């Protein structure tokens, strides 16, 4: 049972435009949500996160939105840059779960110059 | 800054052989996690250790075992290897303190295991 779902396997965006990466979850016990970015031959790197008490967190070009009622979050990247091309994983953790992260399958973002 | 170090980066083993993967966490990080990522799959949680004690267990086969040593490095031991064990194995570490959950944990570059 996939508790964190990234239903779109890939996204292609023109440089300078907005990239919107979506993520859905089913476990209502999740209270922290994180986005990781992964380049080939490297481990995932932390990008941005949000706790369930907020509905928006912004860090430079990256903004994460959380809609708890819909169990949906999204990552917005604006403006998109070619260096943003990577695989993006959505992850979530539940209180008391030893901070274990549950990952989605990832989405491959390609930013065209 | 020091990162999570994993060794080896690549490993090729034959079926039924044994493999040992090593992980050296970031200094002062007290929790280590192991994840397995198959081709085109999401990283699957295997096992974690907090202060050298197993803290959580995921979908880790009985053929696998892991431990964390006194210097906090961890080893994942895999026996009777099967073709399906071919995957990327990531180790990650974190420091368990208030607010740390907001920053996730730091991953190593992974060990690519190929079973032939």
Interface residues (C-beta under 8 A of the other chain):
Chain A: X2 X4 X32 X34 X36 X41 X42 X43 X44 X45 X46 X49 X51 X89 X91 X93 X97 X98 X99 X100 X101 X102 X103 X104 X105 X106
Chain B: X4 X31 X33 X35 X40 X41 X42 X43 X44 X45 X48 X50 X55 X56 X58 X90 X92 X94 X96 X100 X101 X102 X103 X104 X105 X106 X107 X108 X109 X110
